[in-house]
Amino acid sequence: MLPFERMDAVTASKIRYVLCDIDDTITTCGKLTARAYAALWELHDAGVRVVPVTGRPAGWCDMIAREWPVRAVVGENGAFVFYAEGERIRTFTHPSIPEGDARARLDAVRDACLARVPGCRVARDQFARVYDLAIDFDEDPPRLGLEAAKRIKAVCEEFGATAKISSIHVNAWFGDYDKLNMARLFLGEVLGEGNIRESVLFFGDSPNDEPMFGFFPQSCAVANIAPFLGSLKSLPGYLAKGESGEGFTEAVRHFLGLRSGSR
C-alpha cells in the first residue's frame, strides 16, 4: 500500500468514477459529516460520477439514489443497483438472485446465528432489506468485535449462504454476487464503461471490500482498516492518512487537486 498522496496526476486524470463504501468509509461514528458530504458534491461538480457500493438495504438505497449527488448506488452487497434515468429511479437486479422467496432460508440462518453467537442481533435496518440478512455485531451495543463476526460468518456459511463481514454487520445472502461482481456488471452493461479498471477509484474500509481492492488498481482504504489488514489477501493500492469520513475527504480533495492541476 502506498500513501494516497503518491497518486499522480496522469492516473487521476483517467478516473471518471469514484466508487465508495458508506459505513466507516464516508461516515464517521455512524454520521455523514458535513465535510464528507461536501466531498461528494465536489466530485459531482467536477464531473466525476459517484457510486456508493454498500451492504445497506434497499430502503436506504432508494433515498440515496434520489437525494445524494450520486450516479447510482449498489445495495445489499451487490443484489441490485438503483440509478437515475431522467427523473425516474430505475432498478438493475443481479441475474443470480434466486427465484422465489429465500426468506425462509435466511430465517433459519438468522435463528442459528442468534442461538450460537451470544450478544449478536438482527440489524436495525433489516426491515428495509429485500434480499439479504444483516446480523449486527458492532453497530449498536453490545459491540462484540471481529472474532464474533467471524463466528457469525461461519454459521452463515454452514447453511450455504454467502457471508461477508463489514465494519458493523455480517451480511448473508443466497446468490452468486458480491460488490465487485455487480459493480462491473452495472458499469459495463448499463453505463457502457469499457475500461473499468482504469476509470474507477474505489474507497473502502473492511473485509467485504476486499474483492474491490483486489480488482481496482486505484483503490484506497481509510486508516481504520488497520484491524482487518491481517485477514486480507488483497490489499488496497493506497492508504489514506485519516480514518473514516475524514480520510475519505482528505483523499478526495487531493485527487481533485491532481485533476485540476493536470488540465
C-alpha positions, 0 to 999 in steps of 0.5 A, a space after each residue: 500500500 502506498 500513501 494516497 498522496 503518491 497518486 499522480 496526476 496522469 492516473 487521476 486524470 483517467 478516473 471518471 468514477 469514484 466508487 465508495 463504501 458508506 459505513 466507516 468509509 464516508 461516515 464517521 461514528 455512524 454520521 455523514 459529516 458535513 465535510 464528507 458530504 461536501 466531498 461528494 458534491 465536489 466530485 459531482 461538480 467536477 464531473 466525476 460520477 459517484 457510486 456508493 457500493 454498500 451492504 445497506 438495504 434497499 430502503 436506504 438505497 432508494 433515498 440515496 439514489 434520489 437525494 445524494 449527488 450520486 450516479 447510482 448506488 449498489 445495495 445489499 452487497 451487490 443484489 441490485 443497483 438503483 440509478 437515475 434515468 431522467 427523473 425516474 429511479 430505475 432498478 438493475 437486479 443481479 441475474 443470480 438472485 434466486 427465484 422465489 422467496 429465500 426468506 425462509 432460508 435466511 430465517 433459519 440462518 438468522 435463528 442459528 446465528 442468534 442461538 450460537 453467537 451470544 450478544 449478536 442481533 438482527 440489524 436495525 435496518 433489516 426491515 428495509 432489506 429485500 434480499 439479504 440478512 444483516 446480523 449486527 455485531 458492532 453497530 449498536 451495543 453490545 459491540 462484540 468485535 471481529 472474532 464474533 463476526 467471524 463466528 457469525 460468518 461461519 454459521 452463515 456459511 454452514 447453511 450455504 449462504 454467502 457471508 461477508 463481514 463489514 465494519 458493523 454487520 455480517 451480511 448473508 445472502 443466497 446468490 452468486 454476487 458480491 460488490 465487485 461482481 455487480 459493480 462491473 456488471 452495472 458499469 459495463 452493461 448499463 453505463 457502457 464503461 469499457 475500461 473499468 479498471 482504469 476509470 474507477 477509484 474505489 474507497 473502502 474500509 473492511 473485509 467485504 471490500 476486499 474483492 474491490 481492492 483486489 480488482 481496482 488498481 486505484 483503490 484506497 482504504 481509510 486508516 481504520 482498516 488497520 484491524 482487518 489488514 491481517 485477514 486480507 489477501 488483497 490489499 488496497 493500492 493506497 492508504 489514506 492518512 485519516 480514518 473514516 469520513 475524514 480520510 475519505 475527504 482528505 483523499 478526495 480533495 487531493 485527487 481533485 487537486 491532481 485533476 485540476 492541476 493536470 488540465 
